[in-house]
Amino acid sequence: MTEPFPPPGPPATAVPEPAGPDDRPPPARFAYDAHTWKEIAHLLANLPVSLIGFVYVVTTLFTGLGLTVTVIGFPVLAAALTGARLLGRLERARARKLLGVRVDEPSRLPSRGADGFWPRLWMAVKDPVAWRTVLYQLIRLPWGVLTFTVALTGLFVLWPVLPFVVRGLTNADRAMVRGLLSPSDELERRIAELESDRGVVVDTAAADLRRIERDLHDGAQARLVNLAMGLGLAKEKLLEDPDVAATMVEEAHGEVKLALQELRDLARGIHPAVLTDRGLDAALSSVASRCTVPVKVTVDLDERPAAAIEGIAYFTVSELLQNVSKHSGARTAAVDVWRSEDRLFMQVWDDGGGGASLDGGSGMRGLADRLGAVDGLFVVDSPEGGPTTVTAELPWRDRSDAPDGGGPAQGASVRGRGWG
């Protein structure tokens, strides 16, 4: 049988288009083109827009600062800074529309990590994005007066060279927008991402705890309660009717076996023993053997990753194979795991009908969020009619460097290939 998918390699990821040189306007010309008229409109709008922003900042912000000696001062100040953020968003939109300046939207204030009214209030008060917007609005009023006067006068007096004058003024506008209304730096964006990722991890852990509690309550616990009741009845019947008591004990013995099996399945769902003892190759082969279609498993690793990364990789592939069994309609499937520099790659392929997506309701979005929470990537390629290829990527961490490293098979080679 031919290989179901091409040799492994890092998945292609989209590279964001850098802002800056690409959003430069065309060179100014004596002829009045669309860019020149947009720049003139921007300069003429500077005065009313900057006047509104200046009045808002002076009225609300300085009122809040003056009231900080009272209880209501900080709430008023926080509300004023929140409104300043909105003004900054409108200014970025105006610059994007009229000047062609592409500036990323600053990240929102994190909704987690500040439980309670006062911590959230303090977070809004010390928001650097809002304070830079306030500075922008304060310096814009004299600039707005200047640009409005020059643009309006130039339409009558400087008509031949007005495009060049307008270009110089709007370049200063572009610099102010990029300098004061853009995100602080990459660190701010990274902090926001980590805040969001931490929320995903917390929500996932809570969901897993609820699932374990539900499985214990509805499964093993209920069966053990029935077992206790059955043994109590058998004890009462022991002297009166030994044959009935023996039958009840035999039924209780069956209940014990079923309870033990449910507990083993629950323990395997938390962390399978075969993964701890023998690594990804054996654990994924075990999962593949329970899939409803033949699965070819290839694990090409010279050493085992950290236990946490190994566990995430195992459960990711396990859930993807469950999707293959339930939704794909495939005849064959394949799993490939390999390492490339400091990244661990997993690729699950099947020849089913395709059509899988992150919004398909098959758990793909949850997997993408969980991998994103640990700096991973999740790419789905599933055209209608198939085949489907899902590539997942995780950061590699050495097992010896991890606090949970070790284990019986630490340092052993886990390179293997076989059919589940």
C-alpha positions in Angstrom: 0.0 0.0 0.0 1.3 3.4 -0.9 2.2 6.0 1.7 -1.0 7.9 2.7 0.6 11.2 3.0 3.9 12.9 2.0 7.0 12.7 4.2 6.7 14.7 7.4 7.8 18.3 7.5 6.9 21.5 9.4 3.4 22.8 8.5 3.2 25.9 6.5 2.0 28.8 8.7 0.6 32.1 7.6 3.1 34.9 8.1 1.4 38.2 8.9 2.1 41.1 6.5 4.4 43.6 8.1 3.1 47.1 8.5 5.3 50.1 7.7 6.9 50.4 4.3 4.0 48.7 2.5 1.5 51.3 3.6 3.5 54.2 2.2 1.4 56.4 -0.1 2.5 56.9 -3.7 4.9 59.8 -4.4 3.3 63.3 -4.4 2.6 64.8 -7.8 1.4 68.1 -9.1 -1.8 66.4 -10.3 -4.5 66.0 -7.7 -5.1 62.2 -7.4 -7.3 60.3 -5.0 -4.6 60.0 -2.4 -4.0 63.8 -2.4 -7.7 64.5 -1.9 -7.9 62.0 0.9 -5.0 63.7 2.6 -6.6 67.1 2.2 -9.8 65.8 3.7 -7.8 64.4 6.7 -6.1 67.7 7.3 -9.4 69.6 7.1 -11.0 67.2 9.5 -8.2 67.5 12.0 -9.6 70.7 13.6 -13.1 69.5 14.5 -11.9 66.0 15.5 -9.0 67.3 17.6 -11.3 69.9 19.2 -13.7 67.1 20.3 -10.9 65.0 21.6 -9.3 67.9 23.5 -12.5 69.0 25.1 -13.3 65.4 26.1 -9.8 64.9 27.7 -9.8 68.2 29.5 -13.4 67.8 30.8 -13.4 64.2 31.9 -9.8 63.4 32.7 -9.0 66.5 34.7 -12.3 66.2 36.5 -11.4 62.7 37.5 -7.9 63.8 38.6 -9.4 66.6 40.6 -11.9 64.2 42.3 -9.2 61.6 43.3 -9.3 63.0 46.8 -12.9 61.6 47.0 -14.3 58.2 46.6 -15.7 58.8 43.1 -12.5 60.2 41.7 -10.9 56.9 40.5 -14.1 55.5 38.9 -14.5 58.8 37.0 -10.8 58.7 36.0 -11.1 55.0 34.9 -14.2 55.8 32.8 -12.4 58.8 31.2 -9.5 56.6 30.2 -11.8 53.9 28.8 -13.4 56.6 26.7 -10.0 57.8 25.6 -9.3 54.2 24.3 -12.4 54.5 22.2 -11.2 57.9 20.7 -7.9 56.2 19.9 -9.8 53.5 18.0 -11.7 56.1 16.0 -8.5 57.9 15.2 -6.8 54.7 14.0 -9.8 54.0 11.8 -9.7 57.6 10.3 -6.0 57.3 9.6 -6.5 53.9 8.0 -9.2 55.2 5.8 -7.8 58.5 4.7 -4.0 58.1 5.2 -3.6 54.3 4.5 -1.8 53.8 7.8 -2.1 50.2 9.0 -1.7 50.2 12.8 -2.6 47.1 14.8 -5.3 47.5 17.4 -3.9 47.5 20.9 -4.9 44.4 23.0 -7.9 44.8 25.2 -7.5 45.1 28.9 -7.3 41.5 30.2 -10.6 40.2 31.6 -8.8 37.7 33.9 -6.3 38.1 36.6 -8.1 41.1 38.2 -11.0 39.7 40.1 -12.9 42.3 42.0 -14.0 45.9 41.4 -10.8 47.7 42.7 -8.3 45.6 40.9 -10.1 46.1 37.6 -10.4 49.8 38.4 -6.7 50.1 39.0 -5.9 48.2 35.8 -8.0 50.7 33.8 -6.3 53.7 35.6 -2.8 52.5 34.8 -3.6 51.5 31.2 -0.6 52.7 29.0 -2.7 52.7 25.8 -5.2 55.1 27.2 -2.6 57.4 28.6 -0.8 57.6 25.2 -4.2 58.4 23.6 -4.7 61.2 26.1 -1.3 62.7 25.2 -2.2 62.3 21.5 -5.4 64.3 22.0 -3.7 67.0 24.0 -1.1 67.8 21.4 -3.5 67.4 18.5 -5.4 70.7 19.1 -2.7 73.1 18.1 -1.6 70.7 15.3 -5.2 70.5 14.1 -5.5 74.3 14.0 -2.2 74.5 12.0 -3.1 71.8 9.5 -6.6 73.1 9.0 -5.3 76.6 8.3 -2.6 75.5 5.9 -4.9 73.1 4.0 -7.8 75.6 3.6 -5.5 78.4 2.7 -3.5 76.3 0.3 -6.6 75.4 -1.7 -6.7 79.1 -2.8 -3.1 80.2 -2.5 -0.7 77.2 -2.8 -2.7 75.3 -5.4 0.3 74.2 -7.6 2.5 72.9 -4.8 -0.3 72.0 -2.3 0.1 68.2 -2.9 3.7 68.4 -1.6 2.8 70.5 1.4 -0.1 68.2 2.2 2.2 65.2 2.0 4.6 66.7 4.5 1.9 67.5 7.0 0.2 64.1 6.6 3.6 62.3 7.1 3.7 64.0 10.5 0.2 62.8 11.2 1.3 59.2 10.2 4.2 59.4 12.6 2.0 60.6 15.5 -0.5 57.8 14.8 2.2 55.1 14.7 4.1 56.5 17.7 1.2 57.2 20.1 -1.8 55.0 18.9 0.0 51.8 18.1 0.4 49.0 20.6 3.1 49.6 23.2 5.4 46.8 22.0 5.5 43.1 21.4 5.7 42.5 25.1 2.2 44.0 25.6 0.7 41.8 23.0 2.5 38.8 24.4 1.2 39.5 27.9 -2.4 39.7 26.5 -1.9 36.4 24.7 -0.6 34.7 27.8 -3.5 36.1 29.8 -5.9 34.6 27.3 -4.0 31.3 27.2 -4.0 31.1 31.0 -7.8 31.4 30.9 -8.0 28.5 28.3 -5.9 26.3 30.6 -7.9 27.1 33.6 -11.2 26.5 31.8 -9.9 23.2 30.4 -8.7 22.0 33.7 -12.0 22.8 35.3 -13.9 21.0 32.5 -11.6 17.9 33.0 -12.3 17.9 36.7 -16.0 18.1 36.1 -15.8 15.2 33.7 -13.8 13.1 36.1 -16.3 13.9 38.9 -19.2 13.0 36.6 -17.7 9.7 35.5 -17.0 8.8 39.1 -20.4 9.7 40.3 -22.4 8.2 37.4 -20.2 5.2 36.9 -18.0 3.6 39.5 -19.6 5.2 42.5 -23.1 4.1 41.5 -21.9 0.6 40.7 -20.2 0.3 44.1 -23.4 1.5 45.8 -25.3 -1.3 44.1 -22.5 -3.7 45.1 -22.8 -2.7 48.7 -26.6 -3.1 48.7 -26.3 -6.5 47.0 -23.8 -7.7 49.5 -26.0 -6.5 52.3 -29.0 -8.4 51.0 -26.8 -11.5 50.4 -25.7 -11.3 54.1 -29.3 -11.3 55.2 -30.2 -14.3 53.0 -27.1 -16.3 53.9 -28.8 -18.2 56.7 -32.3 -18.3 55.4 -31.6 -19.3 51.7 -27.9 -20.1 51.0 -28.6 -20.7 47.3 -30.1 -17.3 46.7 -27.3 -15.7 48.8 -24.7 -17.5 46.6 -26.4 -16.2 43.4 -26.4 -12.6 44.9 -22.7 -12.9 45.8 -22.0 -14.1 42.2 -23.8 -11.1 40.8 -21.9 -8.8 43.2 -18.6 -10.4 41.9 -19.6 -9.4 38.4 -20.4 -5.8 39.6 -16.9 -5.7 41.2 -15.3 -6.6 37.8 -17.3 -4.0 36.0 -16.4 -1.3 38.6 -12.7 -2.2 38.3 -13.0 -1.9 34.5 -14.6 1.5 34.7 -12.0 2.7 37.1 -9.2 1.5 34.8 -10.9 3.3 31.9 -11.1 6.4 34.0 -7.5 6.2 35.0 -6.5 5.7 31.4 -8.4 8.8 30.5 -6.5 10.8 33.1 -3.1 9.6 32.2 -2.5 6.1 30.7 0.1 3.9 32.3 1.5 2.8 29.0 2.4 6.4 28.2 4.3 6.8 31.4 6.1 3.4 31.1 6.8 3.1 27.4 6.3 6.5 25.7 4.3 7.8 22.8 5.0 5.0 20.4 3.4 2.3 22.5 0.6 4.6 23.8 -0.4 5.8 20.3 -0.3 2.2 19.0 -2.7 1.3 21.8 -5.0 4.1 20.8 -4.8 3.2 17.2 -5.8 -0.4 17.9 -9.1 0.8 19.3 -9.9 2.9 16.2 -12.6 1.6 13.9 -10.3 1.9 10.8 -6.8 0.6 10.3 -4.3 3.2 11.5 -0.6 3.2 10.6 1.5 4.7 13.4 5.0 6.2 12.9 6.9 7.7 15.8 10.3 9.0 15.0 11.9 10.4 18.1 15.4 9.8 19.5 14.3 10.7 23.0 11.1 11.4 25.0 9.9 14.9 25.5 8.9 16.3 28.9 6.0 14.5 30.4 3.6 17.4 30.1 4.3 17.8 26.3 4.1 14.0 25.9 0.7 14.0 27.5 -0.7 16.8 25.4 0.6 15.1 22.3 -1.0 11.8 23.3 -4.5 13.3 24.0 -4.4 15.4 20.9 -3.8 12.4 18.6 -6.2 10.3 20.7 -9.0 12.9 20.1 -8.2 13.2 16.4 -8.4 9.4 16.0 -11.8 9.5 17.8 -12.9 12.0 15.2 -11.7 9.7 12.5 -13.8 6.8 13.9 -16.9 8.9 14.4 -17.1 11.4 11.6 -14.6 10.7 8.7 -16.1 7.6 7.0 -12.4 6.7 6.2 -11.1 3.3 5.2 -7.5 4.0 6.3 -5.7 6.5 8.5 -2.2 7.3 9.6 -0.4 9.0 12.4 3.1 10.5 12.1 5.1 12.0 15.0 8.5 13.6 14.7 10.8 16.3 16.0 12.2 19.2 14.1 14.7 21.3 16.0 12.8 22.6 19.1 9.3 21.6 17.9 7.3 18.4 18.2 5.0 17.7 15.2 2.0 15.4 14.9 0.2 14.7 11.7 -3.0 12.7 11.5 -4.2 11.7 8.0 -7.3 9.9 6.8 -8.9 9.2 3.4 -12.5 10.1 4.5 -14.9 12.5 3.0 -13.2 15.6 4.3 -15.0 18.8 5.2 -13.5 19.1 8.7 -12.9 22.6 10.1 -12.3 24.4 13.3 -16.0 25.4 13.3 -17.3 22.0 12.5 -18.4 21.1 16.1 -16.1 18.0 16.2 -13.8 19.3 19.0 -11.3 20.9 16.6 -11.7 24.3 18.1 -11.1 23.0 21.6 -7.9 21.2 20.4 -6.7 24.4 18.7 -7.3 26.4 21.9 -5.5 23.9 24.1 -2.5 23.8 21.8 -2.5 27.6 21.5 -2.3 27.8 25.3 1.1 26.2 25.3 2.5 28.0 22.2 1.4 25.3 19.9 -0.2 25.4 16.4 -3.1 23.5 14.9 -3.6 23.4 11.1 -6.5 21.6 9.4 -6.4 20.8 5.7 -9.7 19.0 4.8 -11.2 19.8 1.4 -14.7 18.5 0.6 -14.2 14.9 -0.7 -11.0 14.4 1.3 -8.5 13.5 2.3 -8.1 15.2 5.7 -4.7 16.1 7.1 -4.4 17.7 10.6 -1.0 18.9 11.7 -0.4 19.9 15.3 2.8 21.4 16.6 4.1 21.7 20.2 7.2 23.3 21.7 9.8 20.7 22.6 11.0 20.4 26.1 13.7 18.0 27.2 12.6 15.4 29.7 15.7 15.8 31.8 15.1 19.6 32.1 11.4 19.3 33.1 10.5 19.2 36.8 8.3 16.1 36.1 10.9 14.3 34.1 12.2 10.9 34.8 10.3 7.6 34.6 11.2 4.1 33.8 11.8 4.7 30.1 13.6 8.0 30.4 16.3 8.5 27.8 15.3 5.3 25.9 14.9 5.4 22.1 11.2 5.4 21.1 11.6 5.1 17.4 9.0 2.7 16.0 6.7 1.9 13.2 3.8 -0.4 13.0 0.1 -0.9 12.4 -2.5 -0.4 15.1 
